[in-house]
Amino acid sequence: RFVFIPNIDDVDRLDVTADGATHTFTLARVTKKAAEAGAEDEVVTTYRSDGRDLAERYAAGRTPEEATEAAESAFKKFYQSLIGLSIEGQAQRPVHNAPVVTIRYRLNKGDRRDVTVTLAPYDKIFYASFVNGVGGFALTKAQAEGMLAKMDALLAGEDVKD
């Protein structure tokens, strides 16, 4: 039903290419040991885009903690739009068009550690989707455009809508 849906904890890096530009998102995790015996360790994730801490994009008028929370929330909404790309049906004919959107996932576990999702024009309404070159399933262009709009808002330090 979904094009590709990895758990966010399994992703270390995303490269999204569209409109002639590639944006790189990295998730760096650090485990902070629990202060008390029996308590759980805390995993702190730093989200970066194009080499810059995302919290910097959300710093205006916020404390550092608020900026970090805003960046994490915005990134997770964008990520949800990525993994939420859902298949509408099978592309009935071969697609020979070059991809207009490429999403490359770098994973930290599993058999496949480098997965590429491509979206190529199919007709006026649909893109054909491929995972590592295999697939040919259709999804609406509106889904992809919505995901790209969320990415643009994230990169601009704006609120990312659900």
Secondary structure, 3 states (H helix, E strand, C coil): CECCCCCHHHEEEEEEEECCEEEEEEEEEEEECCCCCCCCCEEEEEEEECCEEHHHHCCCCCCHHHHHHHHHHHHHHHHHHHHCCECCEECCCCCCCCCCEEEEEEECCCCCCEEEEEEEECCCCEEEEEECCEEEEEEEHHHHHHHHHHHHHHHHCCCCCC
